[in-house]
Amino acid sequence: MKQWVGLAARLIVGIVDLVAGITKFPDPAGNVRQVRAFKILPEAVVPTVGHALPTVEIIIGIALILGLFTRVFAVLASLFFIAFIIGISAAWARGLEINCGCFGGSAVPANPQRQYAIDIARDVGLLLCSLWLVIWPRTKLALDNLLFPHHERLADGEQDTSAVEV
């Protein structure tokens, strides 16, 4: 059952990251403006983060959808969601009225305070899915199962007999 829950978590996080990256990808200047609007990062790193974020989200999304190096990409996704939660919370606490830029676009929502709560709740749910995959990275229909079949047998409770005790 854990592997089916993991498959669902993997697909949810993977699809959300892929869509977020794809929607941001066509507007690099807008991404930089969105990162800058949070007023958290030093200006020297804002352009790098703004330009790199969509590509990294796309890579994480594709890897999780495929089930490739699941634990590694789930850790990266978890770190991103923690950063997003902190950033949105900081903007909310400081009374900034900005669009989080999560799925592209820069229009400020009609009720930014309500939108912050929705964005944080979404990211907490995605963080929980990512953490599930950090703890239980073995899922159904994953490339990891083809590339690393020995680890799958160990996950199913078999003893590791590859090491010889002396």
Helices and strands as residue ranges (DSSP letters): H 2-24, H 28-37, H 46-66, H 70-93, H 112-135, H 143-147, H 149-155
